[in-house]
Amino acid sequence: MAKQVVNPFERHAEKGLLVVAGLALIGVIVMYVVTSPNSVELNGELVRPGDIGAKLSQKVVEVRQAIRSDRPEEPVLPMLAEQWKAALRPREMVSHFRPALPMMPEVPFVDPKGAKPGQAQLVKVLPLYKPEVSHGRSTLELQGGEAYQPTNWVTVAAILDVEKQSKIQALEYGSQRKKVVFGPPQLQRRAMRPDGTWSDEDWTDVESWPASKVKMPPAVGFEEERGRHVVPREDRAELERYQDYVESPLFQLELLRPLFLPVFNGKPWDYPRAVPCRDVLRMDDDYINPNALEPTPDPDLEDRYGTCGNLPVAGAPTAANTIAGRIEEATQKMERAKKINDPELALIAFNAFVTITQDADATASEIAQATRLRNRAEQLDRDIRRNIRRGLVGATVPEDEGDRERALQPRQLVWMHDARAGGVESGKSYQYRMRATLFNRLAGEPGKFENDENAKVVFVAGEWSEPTDTIVIPPTTEFYVTGVDSRKEVAKVEIYQWFDGYWVTTRESFQVGDRVAVDDRAEIPAIDDPNEVDRALVNFDAGVTLLRILTDRALREKKERGGGVRFQDSPTSEASVILADSKGNVIERFVEIDKAAPGKKDASERVWRPTKKGR
């Protein structure tokens, strides 16, 4: 067998591969075991794993020593103590420092159950109590006395329970909207039918006069935003301005109790005495002095109407200026000081008690009582000041700047005047009814209501009150037949007429077919000078027409006895006249009865005469 020839390269190839593989293994060991990541760079120095712990411990010690030895720069803090004190007194607050803010998170108002968004219903307005009525016939001054208007007038007044209404409003709208803001009240009247009955179909609206004029409320419209109704910002701002205008205290007073025009002559105006006059002035005071924490004392109440002459005058004995009243007032201040931790109020009470102990009009028992209370007030002042220094209580915000609210009258009287010329007719019988309207405190907020349309309602009307008692407006003309002439077919008539606030009279004869009316002059006070006598031209009009004269009309006299009526046994023959009024009603008047009628005597006594100066 022949021998093969092998070159040197082939002979040592396997050894070369082993050498290369060995070198590669050594490189991997050096790269991944001997060097990185077996060592890391720390502050420019390669550190092995075994040395890392020591290096870090050394660094921690260095940092700790640096913190302990370093002295930071002390900031310069502004002195804000005076500004802080001023912030607790808003009236003295400096302009560059904001008022003190609560240290704890603000607690939101929690509305009562039923006031959740999207669930509110339109608030129910309570019906007014049964109204009371005053009425009369007067000549009113117009245009500052430049013009005069004779008229029948009626004033209707009723009470609204504001305290109860406020609770209803809080339950429906939330506690933040419980304030009752009045809108213009509404008035209706109806006249008795000829048959003496009443009908609900006869109620008619009355435009109150004189009355405070109310601007028309802005229209509330909606627009869509994210699938729900919202009121445009401009409309909302206009509605807020309108609310500010309506709820102005003095405007509210004019809405509730508008003043009457000055009376030139005739019956003086007076409001229906549904409540005592003093209570009405206290109601007024809630609007005249809305920012006062304490009601105005009775002697100082403002009488806008000039009808409350029974109020005590300043200086008269009242609960406020008697010794007992002063003790009670000072005691209330002392209790208030204890409640709100006010040392100044305690000192005021102390001084009041000292003054009482030195009052010569005080009795021995009153002096002893005031002395005991003086000592209590003095000790209370020291206790409060000590607790303030110890930090147990805070300094008190001044009384008029705290959260104390004035206790308002729980009821408000609402009245309206029906005094337009030609409105209330003489000789008729009337009934009235009223209802209150309130400003909708959720107007313009559709998201609050279950029915979005309720947000468009600006004034919410209540239910009508029950009708007033019937009032009878006396006629402006009375007439009496005093004689007849059957041959000439003439009747003599006395006519009494109310003219410019005075009763005047005339006598005239009328023939069959004549209207019982005549123009004649009568004496009354001059309109420019009541001390002068004027002969005014008066249209005397009885409102009837003479149809027939009867001379032998049978008359059976009747007399009331023992609660019954007894007629004369045999009739007498008397003269009478037949008349017809403008509505076609036939009237018969007997001469002898008219001549002796009590009404004729009363009418004659009402006539103004220069020597009598009567009205």
C-alpha positions in Angstrom: 0.0 0.0 0.0 1.4 3.3 -1.0 2.0 6.1 1.6 0.1 9.5 1.4 2.0 12.8 1.6 0.6 15.4 4.2 1.8 19.1 4.1 2.7 20.9 7.4 -0.4 23.2 7.3 -2.8 20.3 7.3 -0.8 18.6 9.9 -1.1 21.5 12.4 -4.6 23.0 11.5 -6.3 21.5 14.5 -3.7 22.8 16.9 -4.1 26.3 15.5 -7.9 26.3 16.0 -7.4 25.2 19.6 -5.0 28.1 20.1 -7.4 30.7 18.7 -10.3 29.3 20.8 -8.2 29.5 23.9 -7.2 33.2 23.3 -10.9 34.1 22.8 -11.8 32.4 26.1 -9.1 34.4 27.9 -10.4 37.6 26.3 -13.9 36.9 27.5 -12.7 36.2 31.0 -10.7 39.4 31.2 -13.5 41.5 29.7 -16.5 40.2 31.7 -14.9 38.8 34.9 -11.7 40.6 35.6 -12.8 44.1 34.5 -16.4 45.4 33.8 -18.9 44.8 35.3 -16.8 43.4 38.1 -15.7 47.0 38.8 -17.5 50.4 38.6 -16.3 54.0 38.4 -17.0 56.0 41.6 -15.8 59.7 41.6 -13.4 58.8 38.7 -12.1 55.7 40.5 -12.7 52.1 39.5 -14.0 50.2 42.5 -14.4 46.5 42.9 -17.5 45.0 44.5 -15.8 44.3 47.7 -14.8 47.9 48.1 -18.2 49.6 47.2 -19.7 49.3 50.7 -16.7 51.0 52.3 -16.7 53.8 49.8 -20.4 54.5 50.3 -20.1 54.5 54.1 -17.3 57.0 53.8 -19.4 59.2 51.5 -22.3 59.2 54.0 -20.1 60.3 56.8 -18.8 63.2 54.7 -22.3 64.4 53.8 -23.4 64.1 57.4 -20.5 66.2 58.6 -21.2 68.8 55.9 -24.8 69.2 57.0 -23.9 69.5 60.7 -21.2 72.1 60.0 -23.0 74.2 57.4 -24.8 77.4 58.6 -27.7 78.2 56.1 -28.4 81.9 55.4 -31.2 83.2 57.7 -34.1 84.8 55.7 -35.4 88.2 56.6 -39.1 87.8 57.5 -41.5 90.8 57.3 -43.3 91.8 60.5 -47.0 91.1 59.8 -48.4 91.2 63.3 -50.2 94.6 62.8 -51.5 93.6 59.4 -52.8 90.4 60.9 -54.7 92.3 63.6 -56.1 94.7 61.1 -57.3 91.8 59.0 -59.5 90.7 61.9 -61.1 94.2 61.8 -62.2 94.7 58.2 -63.1 98.3 58.7 -59.4 99.0 59.6 -57.9 96.6 57.2 -54.9 97.9 55.3 -55.2 97.7 51.5 -52.0 95.6 50.9 -52.8 92.8 53.3 -55.5 90.2 52.6 -58.0 89.3 55.4 -57.2 86.3 57.5 -58.2 83.0 55.9 -59.5 80.0 57.8 -56.7 77.6 58.8 -58.9 74.5 58.3 -60.4 73.6 54.9 -63.7 75.4 54.2 -66.8 73.5 55.2 -69.4 73.8 52.4 -73.0 74.7 53.1 -75.1 71.6 53.4 -78.6 72.2 52.1 -81.5 70.4 53.7 -82.9 67.3 52.1 -84.8 67.9 49.0 -82.6 70.7 47.6 -80.3 68.5 45.5 -79.6 69.7 42.0 -82.1 68.7 39.4 -84.8 67.9 42.0 -86.2 71.3 43.1 -89.8 72.2 42.5 -91.2 75.7 42.1 -91.6 77.0 45.7 -95.2 77.2 47.0 -96.2 80.7 48.2 -98.5 80.7 51.2 -101.9 82.3 50.9 -102.4 85.6 52.7 -104.5 85.7 55.8 -108.1 87.0 55.3 -107.7 90.6 54.2 -109.0 93.6 56.1 -110.4 96.7 54.4 -110.6 100.4 55.0 -112.4 102.8 52.6 -113.7 106.3 52.3 -114.4 109.2 49.9 -111.8 111.9 49.7 -110.3 114.6 47.4 -106.7 113.6 46.7 -103.9 116.0 45.9 -102.1 115.3 42.6 -99.0 116.7 41.1 -97.8 118.2 44.4 -101.1 120.0 45.1 -101.5 121.4 41.6 -104.4 119.1 40.8 -107.2 117.4 42.8 -109.1 114.2 42.3 -112.4 113.4 44.2 -112.6 109.6 44.4 -113.8 106.6 46.3 -110.8 104.7 47.7 -110.4 101.3 49.2 -107.2 99.9 50.9 -106.9 96.2 51.3 -104.4 94.7 53.7 -103.4 91.1 54.6 -100.6 89.4 56.5 -98.0 86.9 55.1 -96.3 84.6 57.5 -92.7 85.3 56.4 -91.1 83.0 58.9 -93.1 80.0 57.7 -92.5 81.0 54.1 -88.8 81.2 54.7 -88.7 77.6 56.1 -90.7 76.4 53.1 -88.2 78.1 50.8 -85.2 76.7 52.6 -86.5 73.1 52.3 -87.2 73.5 48.6 -84.3 75.7 47.4 -81.7 75.3 50.2 -80.7 77.2 53.2 -78.7 79.8 51.2 -81.9 80.9 49.4 -84.3 81.1 52.3 -84.6 84.9 52.2 -88.1 86.0 51.2 -88.0 88.7 48.5 -91.4 90.1 47.6 -92.7 90.8 44.1 -95.7 93.1 43.3 -98.8 91.7 45.0 -102.0 91.2 43.1 -105.6 92.4 43.9 -109.0 91.5 42.6 -112.5 92.8 43.3 -116.1 91.8 42.5 -119.4 93.6 42.9 -122.6 92.2 44.3 -125.1 91.2 41.6 -128.5 92.9 41.6 -130.1 89.8 43.1 -127.7 90.0 46.1 -125.5 87.1 45.2 -121.8 86.7 44.4 -120.1 84.9 41.5 -116.5 83.8 41.0 -117.0 84.8 37.4 -117.1 88.5 38.4 -113.6 88.7 39.9 -111.7 91.4 38.0 -108.1 92.5 38.3 -107.4 95.8 40.0 -104.5 98.0 39.0 -103.2 99.2 42.4 -102.9 102.9 42.6 -101.0 104.6 44.1 -98.3 101.9 44.0 -94.6 101.5 43.4 -93.9 100.8 39.7 -91.9 97.6 39.1 -89.7 97.3 36.0 -90.5 94.4 33.8 -88.3 91.4 34.6 -85.8 90.2 32.0 -86.8 87.3 29.8 -84.9 84.1 30.7 -83.9 82.0 27.7 -82.0 78.7 27.3 -79.2 77.4 25.2 -77.8 73.9 24.8 -74.4 73.1 26.4 -73.3 69.5 26.6 -76.8 68.2 26.3 -78.3 70.3 29.0 -80.1 73.7 29.3 -78.1 76.7 30.5 -78.8 80.4 30.6 -76.4 82.6 28.6 -74.0 84.5 30.7 -75.4 87.9 29.6 -78.9 86.9 30.5 -77.8 85.6 33.9 -75.9 88.8 34.7 -79.0 90.9 33.7 -81.2 88.7 36.0 -78.8 89.2 38.9 -78.9 92.9 38.4 -82.7 92.7 38.4 -82.7 90.7 41.6 -80.5 93.4 43.3 -83.0 96.0 42.1 -86.0 94.2 43.4 -84.6 93.1 46.8 -83.4 96.6 47.7 -84.8 97.1 51.2 -86.5 100.4 50.6 -88.0 99.2 47.3 -89.3 96.1 49.1 -91.0 98.5 51.6 -92.6 100.4 48.8 -93.9 97.2 47.3 -95.4 96.0 50.6 -96.8 99.2 51.9 -97.0 102.0 49.3 -97.8 105.4 50.7 -101.2 107.0 50.0 -101.6 110.4 48.3 -102.2 113.4 50.5 -105.9 114.0 51.2 -107.0 117.6 50.5 -110.4 117.1 52.2 -112.9 114.4 52.8 -112.3 111.3 54.9 -108.6 111.0 56.1 -106.8 107.9 54.8 -106.0 105.1 57.3 -104.7 101.6 56.7 -106.9 98.6 57.7 -106.1 97.9 61.3 -105.2 94.2 60.7 -102.3 94.6 63.2 -101.5 97.4 65.7 -99.9 100.5 64.3 -96.8 100.0 66.4 -96.2 96.5 64.8 -96.5 98.0 61.3 -93.7 100.5 62.2 -91.6 97.7 63.5 -92.1 95.9 60.2 -91.1 99.0 58.4 -87.9 99.3 60.5 -86.7 96.0 59.2 -86.4 97.7 55.8 -85.6 101.2 56.8 -82.6 100.1 59.0 -81.7 96.7 57.5 -78.1 96.8 58.7 -78.8 97.6 62.3 -78.4 94.5 64.6 -80.9 95.8 67.1 -84.4 97.1 66.3 -85.1 100.8 66.7 -86.7 101.6 70.1 -90.4 102.3 69.8 -90.3 106.1 70.6 -87.8 106.5 67.7 -89.7 104.5 65.1 -90.3 106.3 61.9 -94.0 106.8 61.1 -94.3 107.0 57.3 -98.1 107.3 57.4 -98.8 109.9 60.0 -101.6 107.7 61.5 -99.8 106.2 64.6 -100.5 108.9 67.1 -100.7 106.3 70.0 -96.9 105.6 70.0 -95.0 106.6 73.2 -93.0 109.8 72.8 -89.3 110.1 73.5 -88.6 110.3 77.2 -91.8 108.6 78.2 -91.4 105.6 80.6 -90.8 102.4 78.6 -89.1 99.1 79.2 -85.9 100.6 77.7 -85.5 103.6 80.1 -86.9 102.3 83.4 -84.5 101.0 86.0 -85.8 97.4 85.5 -85.5 97.8 81.7 -81.9 99.1 82.0 -81.0 96.1 84.3 -82.5 93.7 81.8 -80.6 95.3 78.8 -77.3 95.2 80.7 -77.9 91.6 81.7 -78.4 90.6 78.1 -75.2 92.3 77.1 -73.3 90.5 79.8 -74.7 87.1 78.7 -73.8 88.0 75.1 -70.3 88.9 76.2 -69.9 85.5 77.9 -71.2 83.7 74.8 -68.8 85.4 72.3 -65.9 86.0 74.7 -66.0 89.8 74.3 -64.3 91.6 77.1 -65.4 95.0 75.8 -69.0 94.1 75.9 -68.6 92.8 79.4 -67.1 96.1 80.4 -70.1 98.0 78.9 -72.4 95.8 81.0 -70.3 96.5 84.1 -70.5 100.3 83.5 -74.2 100.1 83.0 -74.6 98.3 86.4 -72.4 100.9 88.1 -74.6 103.7 86.7 -77.7 102.0 88.1 -76.2 101.6 91.5 -75.6 105.4 91.6 -79.1 106.3 90.2 -81.1 108.3 92.8 -84.4 106.9 91.3 -83.3 103.2 91.9 -84.9 101.4 94.8 -82.9 99.5 97.4 -83.7 96.2 95.8 -82.8 97.4 92.3 -79.5 98.8 93.7 -78.8 95.4 95.4 -79.5 93.5 92.2 -77.4 95.9 90.1 -74.5 95.5 92.6 -74.6 91.7 92.3 -74.6 91.9 88.5 -71.8 94.5 88.5 -69.6 92.1 90.4 -70.4 89.3 88.0 -69.7 91.5 85.0 -66.4 92.6 86.4 -65.3 89.0 87.1 -66.5 88.0 83.6 -64.3 90.7 82.1 -61.2 89.4 83.9 -62.0 85.8 83.0 -62.3 86.5 79.3 -59.1 88.6 79.2 -57.2 85.9 81.1 -58.4 83.2 78.7 -57.4 85.2 75.7 -53.8 85.6 77.0 -53.6 81.9 77.8 -54.8 81.2 74.3 -57.9 79.3 75.4 -60.1 81.6 73.4 -59.5 83.9 70.4 -59.9 87.6 70.2 -63.5 88.5 69.4 -64.5 90.1 66.1 -66.3 93.3 66.9 -70.0 92.8 67.5 -71.2 94.5 64.4 -68.7 92.5 62.2 -69.6 89.1 63.5 -72.0 86.6 62.1 -74.9 87.8 64.2 -78.1 88.5 62.3 -80.9 90.8 63.2 -84.1 89.1 64.4 -86.7 90.1 61.7 -90.4 90.4 62.2 -92.0 87.0 61.6 -94.9 88.5 59.7 -95.3 91.3 57.1 -98.4 93.3 56.3 -99.1 93.7 52.6 -101.6 96.4 51.4 -102.8 97.7 48.1 -104.9 100.8 47.2 -107.9 100.8 44.8 -108.2 104.6 44.3 -108.3 105.3 40.6 -111.0 107.6 39.5 -114.0 105.7 38.3 -112.8 102.4 39.7 -114.9 102.1 42.9 -118.5 103.1 42.1 -120.7 104.8 44.6 -123.8 102.8 45.9 -122.3 99.4 45.1 -121.2 96.5 47.4 -117.8 94.9 46.9 -115.5 92.1 48.0 -111.8 91.9 47.5 -109.1 89.2 47.6 -105.3 89.4 47.4 -102.3 87.2 46.8 -98.6 87.6 47.3 -95.9 87.1 44.7 -92.3 86.2 45.6 -89.1 86.5 43.6 -88.0 83.0 42.4 -84.6 82.6 44.1 -83.7 79.9 41.5 -84.6 81.9 38.5 -82.1 81.4 35.7 -80.8 78.1 37.2 -82.4 75.3 35.1 -80.0 72.7 36.5 -81.5 73.0 39.9 -85.1 72.3 38.9 -86.7 69.0 38.0 -88.5 70.9 35.3 -86.2 73.3 33.5 -89.0 75.6 32.5 -89.4 76.7 36.2 -86.1 78.5 35.9 -87.9 81.0 33.5 -90.4 82.0 36.2 -89.2 85.2 37.8 -92.1 85.9 40.2 -94.1 83.0 41.8 -97.7 83.8 42.7 -99.4 82.4 45.7 -103.0 81.3 46.1 -105.8 83.8 46.4 -106.8 84.7 49.9 -110.4 84.3 51.0 -112.7 87.2 50.2 -113.0 90.2 52.5 -116.1 91.0 54.3 -118.6 92.9 52.2 -118.1 96.7 52.0 -120.8 99.1 50.9 -119.7 102.3 49.1 -122.2 105.0 50.0 -123.8 106.9 47.1 -122.5 110.4 46.2 -126.1 111.6 45.7 -129.2 111.3 47.9 -132.6 112.7 47.1 -135.9 113.0 49.0 -139.4 113.9 47.6 -140.9 116.6 49.8 -144.1 117.6 48.0 -146.2 117.1 44.8 -148.6 119.2 42.8 -150.8 116.7 40.9 -152.6 119.4 38.9 -149.3 120.7 37.5 -147.7 117.2 37.6 -144.8 118.7 39.5 -142.7 117.1 42.4 -140.5 119.0 44.8 -137.2 117.2 45.4 -134.3 117.9 47.8 -131.0 116.7 46.3 -127.8 116.2 48.4 -124.6 115.9 46.4 -121.0 115.1 47.4 -118.8 117.6 45.6 -115.0 118.1 46.0 -115.0 116.6 49.4 -118.1 118.5 50.8 -121.8 117.7 50.9 -124.0 120.4 49.3 -127.7 120.6 48.7 -130.4 122.2 46.5 -134.2 122.1 46.2 -135.9 122.0 42.8 -139.3 121.1 41.2 -139.4 118.6 38.4 -142.2 117.8 36.0 -143.2 114.3 34.9 -140.8 113.1 32.2 -137.9 115.2 33.6 -134.6 113.8 34.7 -134.1 114.7 38.3 -130.9 116.8 37.7 -130.1 120.4 37.8 -127.0 122.7 37.7 -127.0 125.0 40.6 -124.5 126.9 42.7 -123.6 125.9 46.2 -121.3 127.4 48.9 -118.1 125.5 49.7 -114.6 126.5 50.8 -112.5 128.0 48.0 -110.0 125.6 46.5 -107.1 128.1 46.9 -108.0 129.3 50.3 -110.2 127.1 52.5 -111.0 130.2 54.7 -112.8 131.8 51.8 -116.3 130.9 50.7 -116.8 130.0 47.0 -120.1 129.6 45.1 -119.2 126.6 43.0 -121.3 125.4 40.1 -122.5 121.9 41.0 -124.3 119.4 38.8 -126.9 117.9 41.1 -128.0 114.6 39.5 -130.1 112.1 41.4 -129.7 109.6 38.5 -133.5 109.0 38.1 -136.3 110.2 35.8 -139.8 111.2 37.1 -142.4 108.9 35.5 -145.7 109.5 37.3 -147.3 111.3 40.3 -149.9 109.5 42.4 -152.0 111.4 45.0 -154.1 108.6 46.5 -151.6 105.8 46.8 -152.7 103.4 49.6 -150.1 103.1 52.3 -150.2 100.7 55.2 -147.6 101.8 57.8 -145.5 99.0 59.4 -143.7 99.1 62.7 -141.2 96.8 64.3 -142.1 95.5 67.7 -140.5 92.7 69.8 -138.4 91.5 66.9 -141.4 91.3 64.5 -143.2 93.6 62.1 -146.7 94.9 62.7 -148.7 96.6 60.0 -151.2 99.4 60.6 -154.8 98.1 60.7 -156.2 100.3 58.0 -154.2 101.9 55.1 -154.0 105.6 54.5 -154.1 107.5 51.2 -150.7 109.2 50.5 -149.0 110.9 47.6 -146.1 109.2 45.9 -144.0 109.5 42.8 -142.8 106.8 40.5 -139.2 107.1 39.2 -136.8 104.9 37.1 -133.1 104.8 37.3 -130.6 104.4 34.5 -130.8 100.6 34.6 -134.6 100.6 34.3 -135.3 99.8 37.9 -138.6 101.3 39.1 -138.6 103.2 42.4 -141.6 104.5 44.3 -141.1 107.2 47.0 -143.8 108.4 49.4 -143.8 112.1 50.2 -144.7 111.7 53.9 -142.0 109.0 54.5 -139.3 111.0 52.7 -140.1 114.2 54.6 -139.6 112.3 58.0 -136.8 110.0 56.9 -133.9 109.8 59.3 -131.5 109.7 56.3 -132.8 113.2 55.3 -131.9 114.6 58.6 -128.4 113.0 58.6 -127.8 114.3 55.0 -128.9 117.8 56.1 -126.4 117.8 59.0 -123.5 116.7 56.6 -124.0 119.8 54.4 -121.2 122.3 54.6 -122.3 125.8 55.6 -120.2 128.9 56.1 -121.3 129.3 59.7 -120.8 125.6 60.5 -117.5 125.0 58.7 -118.5 121.3 58.6 -117.9 118.7 56.0 
